[in-house]
Protein backbone atom coordinates (compact mmCIF):
# COMPACT_ATOMS: atom_id res chain seq x y z
CA UNK A 1 0.00 0.00 0.00
CA UNK A 2 1.27 3.46 -0.88
CA UNK A 3 2.84 5.44 1.96
CA UNK A 4 0.32 8.18 1.22
CA UNK A 5 -2.59 5.98 2.23
CA UNK A 6 -4.42 6.91 5.42
CA UNK A 7 -3.36 3.73 7.32
CA UNK A 8 0.22 5.01 7.27
CA UNK A 9 -0.91 7.48 9.95
CA UNK A 10 -2.23 4.72 12.19
CA UNK A 11 -0.04 5.39 15.23
CA UNK A 12 -1.55 7.08 18.23
CA UNK A 13 -0.73 10.76 18.54
CA UNK A 14 2.65 11.26 20.16
CA UNK A 15 1.59 13.84 22.75
CA UNK A 16 3.93 14.65 25.58
CA UNK A 17 2.51 12.85 28.62
CA UNK A 18 3.33 15.83 30.82
CA UNK A 19 1.15 18.13 28.71
CA UNK A 20 -2.26 18.82 30.23
CA UNK A 21 -4.49 20.47 27.64
CA UNK A 22 -7.22 21.55 30.08
CA UNK A 23 -4.65 23.09 32.39
CA UNK A 24 -2.94 24.85 29.49
CA UNK A 25 -6.04 26.40 27.91
CA UNK A 26 -7.39 27.31 31.34
CA UNK A 27 -4.46 29.68 31.67
CA UNK A 28 -5.72 31.52 28.58
CA UNK A 29 -8.87 32.51 30.48
CA UNK A 30 -9.09 35.83 32.28
CA UNK A 31 -9.41 33.85 35.51
CA UNK A 32 -7.91 30.39 35.31
CA UNK A 33 -9.97 28.93 38.16
CA UNK A 34 -13.23 30.09 36.59
CA UNK A 35 -12.66 28.71 33.10
CA UNK A 36 -15.34 26.03 33.57
CA UNK A 37 -17.79 28.23 35.45
CA UNK A 38 -21.18 28.92 33.83
CA UNK A 39 -22.08 32.49 32.80
CA UNK A 40 -24.43 34.60 34.88
CA UNK A 41 -27.97 33.47 34.19
CA UNK A 42 -30.88 35.86 33.64
CA UNK A 43 -34.64 35.40 33.62
CA UNK A 44 -36.00 36.38 30.21
CA UNK A 45 -39.45 37.03 31.72
CA UNK A 46 -38.29 39.55 34.31
CA UNK A 47 -35.12 41.12 32.91
CA UNK A 48 -35.49 44.78 31.95
CA UNK A 49 -34.19 45.39 28.41
CA UNK A 50 -31.89 48.30 27.73
CA UNK A 51 -32.22 50.71 24.80
CA UNK A 52 -36.01 50.88 25.18
CA UNK A 53 -36.06 54.00 23.02
CA UNK A 54 -34.61 51.87 20.22
CA UNK A 55 -37.09 49.01 20.67
CA UNK A 56 -34.63 47.06 22.82
CA UNK A 57 -32.16 46.43 19.99
CA UNK A 58 -28.64 45.75 21.32
CA UNK A 59 -26.20 48.61 20.72
CA UNK A 60 -22.51 49.05 19.89
CA UNK A 61 -20.54 50.41 22.85
CA UNK A 62 -16.87 49.96 21.93
CA UNK A 63 -15.74 52.98 19.92
CA UNK A 64 -12.13 53.46 21.04
CA UNK A 65 -9.08 51.52 22.16
CA UNK A 66 -9.81 52.69 25.68
CA UNK A 67 -13.31 51.16 25.49
CA UNK A 68 -11.81 47.90 24.27
CA UNK A 69 -9.32 47.83 27.14
CA UNK A 70 -12.19 48.53 29.52
CA UNK A 71 -14.19 45.64 28.00
CA UNK A 72 -11.26 43.29 28.59
CA UNK A 73 -11.62 43.89 32.35
CA UNK A 74 -15.32 43.03 32.49
CA UNK A 75 -17.18 39.90 33.52
CA UNK A 76 -18.78 39.81 30.05
CA UNK A 77 -15.38 39.44 28.38
CA UNK A 78 -14.52 36.59 30.75
CA UNK A 79 -17.86 34.92 30.09
CA UNK A 80 -17.45 35.19 26.33
CA UNK A 81 -13.88 33.87 26.30
CA UNK A 82 -14.69 31.07 28.75
CA UNK A 83 -17.75 30.13 26.67
CA UNK A 84 -15.60 29.65 23.57
CA UNK A 85 -13.03 27.64 25.56
CA UNK A 86 -15.80 25.50 27.07
CA UNK A 87 -17.32 24.83 23.65
CA UNK A 88 -13.89 23.79 22.40
CA UNK A 89 -13.23 21.51 25.37
CA UNK A 90 -16.63 19.82 25.15
CA UNK A 91 -16.12 18.66 21.55
CA UNK A 92 -12.57 17.41 22.07
CA UNK A 93 -12.10 14.19 20.12
CA UNK A 94 -15.70 14.15 18.86
CA UNK A 95 -16.71 13.68 15.22
CA UNK A 96 -19.53 15.49 13.42
CA UNK A 97 -20.96 12.01 12.87
CA UNK A 98 -20.82 10.98 16.53
CA UNK A 99 -23.86 9.22 17.92
CA UNK A 100 -25.49 12.02 19.88
CA UNK A 101 -29.11 12.57 20.79
CA UNK A 102 -30.60 15.81 19.49
CA UNK A 103 -32.48 17.50 22.33
CA UNK A 104 -35.76 19.32 21.77
CA UNK A 105 -34.23 22.77 22.19
CA UNK A 106 -31.35 22.01 19.84
CA UNK A 107 -33.84 20.73 17.29
CA UNK A 108 -35.85 23.95 17.66
CA UNK A 109 -32.78 26.03 16.83
CA UNK A 110 -32.13 23.78 13.83
CA UNK A 111 -35.66 24.42 12.56
CA UNK A 112 -35.09 28.17 12.86
CA UNK A 113 -31.84 27.96 10.91
CA UNK A 114 -33.53 25.80 8.29
CA UNK A 115 -36.15 28.53 7.86
CA UNK A 116 -33.46 31.15 7.25
CA UNK A 117 -31.80 28.77 4.79
CA UNK A 118 -35.11 28.43 2.94
CA UNK A 119 -35.14 32.20 2.40
CA UNK A 120 -31.99 31.78 0.28
CA UNK A 121 -33.93 29.43 -1.98
CA UNK A 122 -36.82 31.89 -2.08
CA UNK A 123 -34.58 34.84 -2.99
CA UNK A 124 -32.21 33.77 -5.80
CA UNK A 125 -29.25 35.98 -6.75
CA UNK A 126 -29.81 38.62 -9.38
CA UNK A 127 -27.98 38.32 -12.75
CA UNK A 128 -24.36 39.03 -11.86
CA UNK A 129 -22.87 42.40 -12.87
CA UNK A 130 -19.73 42.83 -10.75
CA UNK A 131 -17.33 40.81 -8.65
CA UNK A 132 -18.33 42.61 -5.46
CA UNK A 133 -21.46 41.06 -4.00
CA UNK A 134 -24.95 40.41 -5.26
CA UNK A 135 -27.71 42.84 -4.34
CA UNK A 136 -30.15 40.01 -3.61
CA UNK A 137 -28.28 39.55 -0.34
CA UNK A 138 -29.82 42.84 0.84
CA UNK A 139 -33.29 41.47 0.09
CA UNK A 140 -32.48 38.25 1.95
CA UNK A 141 -31.05 40.20 4.90
CA UNK A 142 -34.16 42.40 5.10
CA UNK A 143 -36.28 39.27 5.25
CA UNK A 144 -34.15 37.90 8.11
CA UNK A 145 -34.40 41.20 10.00
CA UNK A 146 -38.17 41.20 9.61
CA UNK A 147 -38.80 37.59 10.60
CA UNK A 148 -36.15 36.84 13.25
CA UNK A 149 -37.93 38.40 16.28
CA UNK A 150 -41.10 36.43 15.51
CA UNK A 151 -39.21 33.18 14.90
CA UNK A 152 -37.21 33.61 18.12
CA UNK A 153 -40.30 34.46 20.16
CA UNK A 154 -42.03 31.29 18.98
CA UNK A 155 -38.90 29.19 19.47
CA UNK A 156 -38.26 30.36 23.03
CA UNK A 157 -41.93 29.93 23.96
CA UNK A 158 -42.14 26.40 22.56
CA UNK A 159 -44.50 27.31 19.75
CA UNK A 160 -44.44 26.37 16.09
CA UNK A 161 -42.08 28.75 14.29
CA UNK A 162 -44.76 30.01 11.91
CA UNK A 163 -47.36 30.66 14.59
CA UNK A 164 -48.91 34.12 13.96
CA UNK A 165 -48.30 36.64 16.73
CA UNK A 166 -51.15 38.96 17.60
CA UNK A 167 -49.64 40.71 20.62
CA UNK A 168 -46.57 42.92 20.62
CA UNK A 169 -43.33 40.95 20.99
CA UNK A 170 -41.48 41.83 24.24
CA UNK A 171 -38.41 44.00 23.62
CA UNK A 172 -36.00 41.42 25.02
CA UNK A 173 -36.56 39.29 21.91
CA UNK A 174 -35.41 42.20 19.75
CA UNK A 175 -32.21 42.29 21.79
CA UNK A 176 -31.49 38.59 21.25
CA UNK A 177 -32.47 38.93 17.59
CA UNK A 178 -29.79 41.59 17.10
CA UNK A 179 -27.06 38.96 17.42
CA UNK A 180 -28.65 36.45 15.07
CA UNK A 181 -29.53 39.10 12.48
CA UNK A 182 -25.94 40.35 12.44
CA UNK A 183 -24.42 36.87 12.23
CA UNK A 184 -24.82 36.70 8.46
CA UNK A 185 -22.76 39.65 7.26
CA UNK A 186 -23.24 43.34 6.53
CA UNK A 187 -26.08 44.18 4.16
CA UNK A 188 -24.61 47.53 3.14
CA UNK A 189 -21.11 46.29 2.39
CA UNK A 190 -22.33 42.82 1.34
CA UNK A 191 -19.42 41.26 3.19
CA UNK A 192 -18.74 38.81 5.99
CA UNK A 193 -15.95 38.35 8.51
CA UNK A 194 -14.97 37.14 11.97
CA UNK A 195 -17.03 39.85 13.69
CA UNK A 196 -20.22 38.40 12.22
CA UNK A 197 -19.11 34.94 13.26
CA UNK A 198 -18.60 36.32 16.79
CA UNK A 199 -22.18 37.64 16.75
CA UNK A 200 -23.43 34.08 16.25
CA UNK A 201 -21.43 32.96 19.29
CA UNK A 202 -23.00 35.84 21.26
CA UNK A 203 -26.42 34.63 20.10
CA UNK A 204 -25.64 31.17 21.45
CA UNK A 205 -24.32 32.72 24.67
CA UNK A 206 -27.65 34.55 25.07
CA UNK A 207 -29.48 31.21 24.79
CA UNK A 208 -27.24 29.82 27.53
CA UNK A 209 -27.66 32.84 29.80
CA UNK A 210 -31.46 32.69 29.58
CA UNK A 211 -31.12 28.94 30.38
CA UNK A 212 -32.62 27.75 27.11
CA UNK A 213 -29.44 25.72 26.52
CA UNK A 214 -27.74 23.63 29.22
CA UNK A 215 -24.03 22.84 29.65
CA UNK A 216 -24.54 19.22 28.64
CA UNK A 217 -25.71 20.50 25.26
CA UNK A 218 -22.53 22.44 24.49
CA UNK A 219 -21.18 19.72 22.22
CA UNK A 220 -24.44 19.87 20.24
CA UNK A 221 -24.14 23.66 19.99
CA UNK A 222 -20.92 23.19 18.03
CA UNK A 223 -21.31 19.87 16.22
CA UNK A 224 -24.93 20.47 15.19
CA UNK A 225 -25.88 24.15 15.47
CA UNK A 226 -22.61 25.91 14.66
CA UNK A 227 -21.91 23.42 11.87
CA UNK A 228 -25.35 24.12 10.39
CA UNK A 229 -24.63 27.84 10.65
CA UNK A 230 -21.31 27.31 8.86
CA UNK A 231 -23.01 25.49 5.98
CA UNK A 232 -25.63 28.22 5.63
CA UNK A 233 -22.85 30.81 5.56
CA UNK A 234 -21.07 28.86 2.83
CA UNK A 235 -24.29 28.89 0.84
CA UNK A 236 -24.72 32.64 1.37
CA UNK A 237 -21.12 33.29 0.33
CA UNK A 238 -21.50 31.16 -2.77
CA UNK A 239 -24.98 32.41 -3.73
CA UNK A 240 -24.52 36.14 -3.13
CA UNK A 241 -20.74 36.39 -3.50
CA UNK A 242 -20.17 38.05 -0.13
CA UNK A 243 -16.87 39.87 0.07
CA UNK A 244 -14.41 38.92 2.83
CA UNK A 245 -14.41 41.67 5.44
CA UNK A 246 -11.00 43.29 5.91
CA UNK A 247 -7.96 43.20 3.67
CA UNK A 248 -7.60 39.42 3.77
CA UNK A 249 -10.57 37.83 5.44
CA UNK A 250 -9.90 36.34 8.84
CA UNK A 251 -6.20 36.90 9.34
CA UNK A 252 -5.04 34.48 6.68
CA UNK A 253 -6.75 31.28 7.86
CA UNK A 254 -9.75 31.52 5.57
CA UNK A 255 -11.31 34.36 3.61
CA UNK A 256 -14.27 34.34 6.00
CA UNK A 257 -14.07 32.09 9.06
CA UNK A 258 -11.95 31.49 12.15
CA UNK A 259 -13.90 29.37 14.62
CA UNK A 260 -14.23 26.22 12.44
CA UNK A 261 -10.45 25.95 12.72
CA UNK A 262 -10.48 26.52 16.49
CA UNK A 263 -13.28 24.03 17.09
CA UNK A 264 -12.02 21.68 14.39
CA UNK A 265 -8.57 21.44 15.96
CA UNK A 266 -10.20 20.37 19.24
CA UNK A 267 -12.16 17.66 17.44
CA UNK A 268 -8.89 16.15 16.21
CA UNK A 269 -7.01 16.06 19.53
CA UNK A 270 -5.63 12.52 20.04
CA UNK A 271 -7.01 11.36 16.69
CA UNK A 272 -5.60 7.98 15.79
CA UNK A 273 -4.72 8.84 12.19
CA UNK A 274 -4.91 12.55 11.46
CA UNK A 275 -1.94 14.82 12.24
CA UNK A 276 -1.67 18.58 11.60
CA UNK A 277 0.55 17.79 8.62
CA UNK A 278 -2.25 15.69 7.13
CA UNK A 279 -3.83 18.80 5.60
CA UNK A 280 -1.06 18.64 2.98
CA UNK A 281 -2.19 15.16 1.94
CA UNK A 282 -4.90 15.50 -0.73
CA UNK A 283 -5.99 11.90 -0.25
CA UNK A 284 -6.88 12.58 3.38
CA UNK A 285 -8.41 16.00 2.72
CA UNK A 286 -10.65 14.56 0.00
CA UNK A 287 -11.65 11.54 2.09
CA UNK A 288 -14.68 11.02 4.33
CA UNK A 289 -12.65 12.46 7.23
CA UNK A 290 -13.54 15.93 5.91
CA UNK A 291 -17.21 15.12 6.52
CA UNK A 292 -16.41 14.34 10.15
CA UNK A 293 -14.01 17.10 11.15
CA UNK A 294 -14.52 20.82 10.53
CA UNK A 295 -10.82 21.59 10.19
CA UNK A 296 -10.37 19.16 7.30
CA UNK A 297 -13.70 20.22 5.82
CA UNK A 298 -12.48 23.81 5.69
CA UNK A 299 -9.24 22.75 3.98
CA UNK A 300 -11.23 20.78 1.40
CA UNK A 301 -13.55 23.74 0.86
CA UNK A 302 -10.62 26.10 0.30
CA UNK A 303 -9.02 23.69 -2.16
CA UNK A 304 -12.29 23.33 -4.04
CA UNK A 305 -12.91 27.05 -4.42
CA UNK A 306 -9.33 28.25 -4.81
CA UNK A 307 -8.30 25.69 -7.35
CA UNK A 308 -5.86 27.98 -9.14
CA UNK A 309 -2.93 27.47 -6.77
CA UNK A 310 -1.49 25.35 -4.02
CA UNK A 311 -2.40 25.58 -0.34
CA UNK A 312 0.98 27.18 0.26
CA UNK A 313 0.22 29.94 -2.25
CA UNK A 314 -3.23 31.00 -1.05
CA UNK A 315 -3.18 29.83 2.62
CA UNK A 316 0.44 30.06 3.85
CA UNK A 317 -0.55 30.33 7.51
CA UNK A 318 -2.44 27.04 7.37
CA UNK A 319 0.66 25.44 5.93
CA UNK A 320 2.73 26.97 8.74
CA UNK A 321 0.32 25.54 11.31
CA UNK A 322 0.56 22.10 9.72
CA UNK A 323 4.12 21.92 11.05
CA UNK A 324 2.92 22.00 14.67
CA UNK A 325 3.53 18.71 16.47
CA UNK A 326 0.01 17.85 17.61
CA UNK A 327 -3.59 19.09 17.64
CA UNK A 328 -3.51 20.09 21.31
CA UNK A 329 -0.86 22.68 20.49
CA UNK A 330 -2.79 23.79 17.42
CA UNK A 331 -5.93 24.27 19.50
CA UNK A 332 -4.01 26.19 22.15
CA UNK A 333 -2.56 28.46 19.47
CA UNK A 334 -5.98 28.99 17.91
CA UNK A 335 -7.44 30.19 21.21
CA UNK A 336 -4.48 32.55 21.70
CA UNK A 337 -4.92 33.83 18.17
CA UNK A 338 -8.65 34.35 18.64
CA UNK A 339 -7.99 36.38 21.77
CA UNK A 340 -5.46 38.62 20.07
CA UNK A 341 -6.73 38.85 16.49
CA UNK A 342 -10.49 38.90 17.08
CA UNK A 343 -11.32 39.83 20.69
CA UNK A 344 -8.30 42.10 20.80
CA UNK A 345 -8.85 44.07 17.58
CA UNK A 346 -10.79 47.32 17.59
CA UNK A 347 -11.90 47.11 13.90
CA UNK A 348 -13.78 43.92 14.84
CA UNK A 349 -14.87 44.62 18.40
CA UNK A 350 -16.28 48.08 17.64
CA UNK A 351 -19.10 46.23 15.88
CA UNK A 352 -19.98 44.01 18.87
CA UNK A 353 -23.43 44.54 20.37
CA UNK A 354 -24.37 44.92 24.03
CA UNK A 355 -27.62 44.98 25.96
CA UNK A 356 -29.14 43.63 29.14
CA UNK A 357 -28.03 40.01 28.54
CA UNK A 358 -24.55 40.55 27.09
CA UNK A 359 -23.67 43.63 29.12
CA UNK A 360 -21.09 46.34 28.71
CA UNK A 361 -20.13 47.70 32.12
CA UNK A 362 -17.64 50.50 31.70
CA UNK A 363 -14.58 50.45 33.95
CA UNK A 364 -13.89 54.05 35.06
CA UNK A 365 -10.37 53.10 36.15
CA UNK A 366 -9.37 52.65 32.49
CA UNK A 367 -8.19 56.03 31.25
CA UNK A 368 -7.81 56.95 27.59
CA UNK A 369 -4.27 57.98 26.70
CA UNK A 370 -3.41 61.04 24.60
CA UNK A 371 -2.20 58.75 21.82
CA UNK A 372 -5.50 56.86 21.83
CA UNK A 373 -7.44 60.13 21.67
CA UNK A 374 -5.43 61.22 18.63
CA UNK A 375 -6.03 57.87 16.94
CA UNK A 376 -9.80 57.95 17.40
CA UNK A 377 -11.81 57.39 14.24
CA UNK A 378 -15.58 57.33 13.86
CA UNK A 379 -17.33 54.08 13.00
CA UNK A 380 -18.28 54.55 9.35
CA UNK A 381 -20.37 52.18 7.29
CA UNK A 382 -19.08 52.38 3.73
CA UNK A 383 -21.33 50.95 1.06
CA UNK A 384 -19.29 49.39 -1.73
CA UNK A 385 -22.28 48.73 -3.99
CA UNK A 386 -20.97 51.08 -6.68
CA UNK A 387 -17.65 52.36 -5.43
CA UNK A 388 -14.69 50.48 -6.90
CA UNK A 389 -12.08 51.19 -4.23
CA UNK A 390 -8.78 49.46 -4.86
CA UNK A 391 -8.76 48.09 -1.30
CA UNK A 392 -11.74 45.89 -1.95
CA UNK A 393 -11.20 42.14 -1.96
CA UNK A 394 -13.64 40.29 -4.24
CA UNK A 395 -15.43 37.14 -3.19
CA UNK A 396 -13.42 34.04 -4.07
CA UNK A 397 -16.59 32.73 -5.70
CA UNK A 398 -16.67 35.80 -7.92
CA UNK A 399 -13.01 35.32 -8.84
CA UNK A 400 -13.77 31.74 -9.80
CA UNK A 401 -16.50 33.00 -12.14
CA UNK A 402 -14.60 35.88 -13.74
CA UNK A 403 -15.44 34.76 -17.28
CA UNK A 404 -19.18 34.92 -16.54
CA UNK A 405 -18.79 38.40 -15.06
CA UNK A 406 -16.87 39.73 -18.04
CA UNK A 407 -19.50 38.36 -20.38
CA UNK A 408 -22.34 40.06 -18.48
CA UNK A 409 -20.67 43.43 -17.80
CA UNK A 410 -20.69 46.27 -20.31
CA UNK A 411 -17.81 48.69 -20.54
CA UNK A 412 -20.10 51.71 -20.30
CA UNK A 413 -21.97 50.63 -17.17
CA UNK A 414 -22.96 53.47 -14.87
CA UNK A 415 -22.56 51.16 -11.87
CA UNK A 416 -18.78 51.47 -11.78
CA UNK A 417 -16.55 54.33 -10.74
CA UNK A 418 -15.80 56.86 -13.45
CA UNK A 419 -12.22 57.92 -13.92
CA UNK A 420 -12.95 61.24 -12.26
CA UNK A 421 -14.93 59.84 -9.35
CA UNK A 422 -13.66 60.52 -5.84
CA UNK A 423 -14.20 58.57 -2.67
CA UNK A 424 -13.46 59.83 0.82
CA UNK A 425 -15.03 57.04 2.80
CA UNK A 426 -13.23 54.38 4.81
CA UNK A 427 -12.27 50.84 3.89
CA UNK A 428 -13.33 47.70 5.75
CA UNK A 429 -10.74 48.32 8.43
CA UNK A 430 -11.89 51.95 8.74
CA UNK A 431 -8.69 53.44 7.36
CA UNK A 432 -9.19 56.62 5.37
CA UNK A 433 -8.49 56.31 1.68
CA UNK A 434 -9.01 58.39 -1.42
CA UNK A 435 -8.90 57.62 -5.11
CA UNK A 436 -8.98 60.45 -7.62
CA UNK A 437 -8.53 60.16 -11.39
CA UNK A 438 -7.47 56.56 -11.02
CA UNK A 439 -6.93 54.22 -13.96
CA UNK A 440 -9.15 51.16 -13.72
CA UNK A 441 -6.68 49.16 -15.77
CA UNK A 442 -3.80 49.81 -13.43
CA UNK A 443 -5.07 48.93 -9.97
CA UNK A 444 -2.48 47.96 -7.41
CA UNK A 445 -3.18 44.68 -5.68
CA UNK A 446 -4.30 45.11 -2.08
CA UNK A 447 -1.64 44.19 0.43
CA UNK A 448 -2.41 41.16 2.55
CA UNK A 449 -2.02 41.31 6.29
CA UNK A 450 0.22 38.51 7.55
CA UNK A 451 -0.28 37.25 11.08
CA UNK A 452 1.79 34.68 12.87
CA UNK A 453 0.54 31.61 14.67
CA UNK A 454 1.30 31.79 18.42
CA UNK A 455 3.27 28.75 19.54
CA UNK A 456 4.58 29.96 22.89
Buried (B, 14 or more C-beta within 10 A) or exposed (E): EEEEEBEEBEEEBEBEEEEEBEEBBBEBBBEEEBBEEBBEEBEBEEBEBBBEEEEBBBBBBBBBBBBBBBBBBBBBBBBBBBBBBBBBBBBBEBBBEEEBEEBEBBEBBBBBBEBBBEBBEEBEBEEBBBBBBBBBBBBBBEBBBEBBBBBBBBBBEEEEBEEEEEEEBBBBBBBBBBBBBBBBBBBEBBBBBBBBBBBBBBBBBBBBBBEBBEEEBBBBBBBBBBBBBBEBBBEBBBBBBBBBBBBBBBBBBBBBBBBBBBBBBBBBBEBEBBBBBBBBBEEBBBBEBBEBBBBBBBBBBBBEBBEEEEBEEBBBBBBBBBEBBBBBBBBBBBBBBBBEBBBBBBBBBBBBBBBBBBBBEEBEEBEBEEEBEEEEBEEEEBEBEEBBBBBBBBBBBBBBBEEEBEEEBEEEEEEBBEEEBEBEBBBBBBEEBEBEEBEEEEBEEBEEEEBEBBBE
